[in-house]
Amino acid sequence: MKHNHVNGLHYYTFETLDNFGVAHAIFTRRGGVSPEPWSSLNLGGSVGDSIERVVENRRRAFEAVGLSFQRTFDVWQVHSDEVICVSEPKNPQEPHHKADAILTSSRGVHLLMRFADCVPLLFFDKSKGVIGIAHAGWKGTVSKIALKVIYKMASTYGSNPKDIWVGIGPSIAAHHYPVGVEVWKSAFDAMPDLARQAFEVEDGVFKFDLWLANRLLLEQAGVREIEIAGLCTACHLDDWYSHRAESGQTGRFGIVISL
């Protein structure tokens, strides 16, 4: 991954997407106007920060990468497996769709999602010119949202999984992600073979490797090109928001992708 900084903002890009001219940015928490506990580039509008500061943070973020925040499409993320396809920016007067993955083949539509430990998945079909972004926490992972995005790309845009590149962005690593036995049981019931590989169990503690789980799901769908950022949000609080490490009192970092 490439580290960039503009006007006090720091963000990362995947070099594969850079090489194909796909505009995108994984914004860190640096360079915004929000005070503690959201300091400072909080793009989450439902975590207690003022809407005025969130809007200013969004303006700064998009300006730093040369995109217009008025041409954004975002959703109300609800830890689902819902995948939607869009062709125009979101109308500000319309309510947000409840979904956790967005796809488009339209140029100039900037897909935006927000994160604070859950796994960001970025998609790019190099043949058909389709991009996407998904939000995969443990519920989305167990619901196989990664798999469903690939199937949606195939059914809607004619994508071949062999042509799709996927990036797994900064998110919580397994060593910082102990979960309850109910999470392990849900995963085991939904995908037993994968769960055997993606959980570390020691002294009755279950640790869920979301990076591995999503990689295995993507491979199951036939994806061959998968890049894992390997950046743990809970380990690097100077750069990332972490719901776990900050006991829920935190903001959301944003990721944007656009053709």
N, C-alpha and C positions, 0 to 999 in steps of 0.2 A: 504494500500500500504506500501511497505517496502522501506526505504531510505538507499541507499548504497553509499559508497565513496571509491574510489581507486585512488591513485596517484594524488590527487587534483580534480578528476572528481567526480561529484555527479549525481546519477541516481536513478530512482525509478523502482520497479518491482511490479507486481500484485502477491500476494501470491498464488492465485489459479494456475497461470501458473508455479510458482516456484515449487509447490507441484507436478505438473505433469512433471517436468523436461523440460519445454519448455523455451529455452534460449531467453531472451528478455531484453530490457533496454529502459527506457524513460529518455533520457539524459537531464539534466538541461543545462543552458548556462555556467556553471562553469568549469574551468580547461583547457581551450583552449589557442590558441595563437593569436586570432584576436583582434585588437584594437577597440576602439569606432568607430562607433556606434554598431559594431557587437560583442562586447566583451561578452564571449570570446570563447566559444565552438560552433562557428557558423558552421553548416553543410550545409548551403544553398549556392549553387554555382551561383545564379542569382540575388544577392542582393548587388553587388558592392564590395564585399570582394575579395581578391586575391585567385586564384585557388590553389596556393601553400599553403596558410594558411588553406584553406578548406580541402585540402588533409591531411595535418598534423593533423587537428582536427579530421578528420574521422579516421585516423590511431590510434590516442590516444583513441578515444571512443571505437573502436572495440577491441583494445588491453586490455582495462580495463575490458572487459567482456569475454575475451578469444576467440574472433571470428576473422576470417580473413576478412578484408574489401575487399579482392580480390574475395570473393565469394558472393558478394552482387548482388541483383536485385533491382533496383529502377526505377522510371518512371518520366516523365515530367508531373507534377501535373498541371491540367488545370481547376479545379473546375467542372469536368464532372461527369457523372454517369457510366463511363466506367470501367468495371471489367475485369482484365486479369488473366489467369492461367499460371504458369510457372513451369518448371522442372529443369532448369539449371541457374547458375548465369548469369548475363548480360555480353555479350561480349563487352568489352570496345570500340571495333571498330564500333559497331553498334549504330545507333541513338536511343535515348530514345523513348519508346512508350508513347503516350499521354493517360494517364489514371489516375484514382484516387482510385483504389483499386487493390491489388495484392493478389493472392491465390497460395498456393503450398502444395503438400503432399510429397515433396522431402526433404530428410535430407541434411543438409549442405548448403542449399540455404538461405541466410540471406536477408530477405525483409526489405527494408529501406524506410522511408518517413520522410518528414520535415514539421514543423508546426510553427505557430506564431499567434495563436488564434483559427484557425479552429479545429474542433473536430477530434481527433484520435480515430479510432475504431480498436480494436484488436480482432481477432476471433480465436477460437480454438474448433475444433470438437474432443471431447474426445474419440469418438468411431472410427472414420475413420482416425484420425491422420492428420488433415488438419489445416493449420494456414492461417491467412490473416491479412492484415492491410488496412485501408481505411482512406481517407482524406475527411471530411465532413464539409465544410463551409456552409453558408446559401444556396448557389446554389446546392451543393451536397445533403444537407438535404432535400431541396424542391424537388429535383429530385429523392429522395428516394433511395440514394445509399446504405444505410444500408439494406434496403429490398432486393435490387438487389444482394448484396453480398450473402445473405442467399439463395436466389433462385439459384444463380450460384453454390454455394456449393452443393446444392441438385441435380442440373442437371448434374454437372460435376463429383462429387465425391460420390454421393449417400447419402449425409448428411441428417440427420433428425434434424430439428430445435431444438428439445427437447434435443439433445446431444451437442448443440453448446453453449459455453460460450463466452460472449462478454464483453470486458472492454472498458469503455469510459474514455479516458485519459485527462490530463490537457488541458484546452482550456478556451475560454472566457465565463464568466458567464453572465446570463441574465442582471444583474444590471449594467454591463459595456457594454452592447451590444444594444444600441438604433439603430434602422434601419429606413429607409425611408418607406413611405406608399407603394411604389412600391414593396418592399420586402414582406410586409404584404399581399399585393394583390396577388403576385405570390404564396405565401404559401397557401393563402385561396383558390385560384383557383385550386391548385394541390391537397390539402388535407384539406378540410374545417373543418372536425371534429377535426382533430389533431391541426390545426392552432388555433382553439378556445381555446385549452388548453395550447398551447406553447407560446402564446403572452401575455405580460402584456401591457395594454394600460392605460396611465395616462396623462391627459392634452394634448392629441394629440400626445404623444410620444409612439412609438411601441418598446418594448423590446422583443427580440427573445430568448427564452430559448432553446438553441441547445441541451443541455443535455437531457431535457425532450422530445423534439421532436424526437431525435434519439432513446431514450428508448421506446417511444410509437410505433415507426416504427418497432423496433425489436420485441416487444411484438405482434404486428400485424402479424409478420412473424412466430410467434410460439416459439420464443426464451424465455426460462424461467430463464436463469441465466445471469443476467446483473449486472455488477459492475461499479459504477461511482466513479472516482477518487475524484471529488469534488474540484479540484484545479483550481483556476481562474488565467489564465496567466496575465491578466491585473492588478491583485491585487498583484502579487509577482514578480516584475521585477528583483529582485536579482537572481531568479531561472529560469525565463522563458522569452522568447522573446514575445512581444505583438505588432502586427502590429497597432492595434488601439491605445494603450496607448503610443506608441512611434512614432506615426504619420508616420508610414511607414519606418522610418529610423532605421532599426534593422536587426537582423539575423534570423536564423531558428534553432530551436532545433530538434534533430533527435530521431526517435524511430526505433528500430530494433527488429525483431522477427525471430526465427529460430528453426526448429525441431532438 
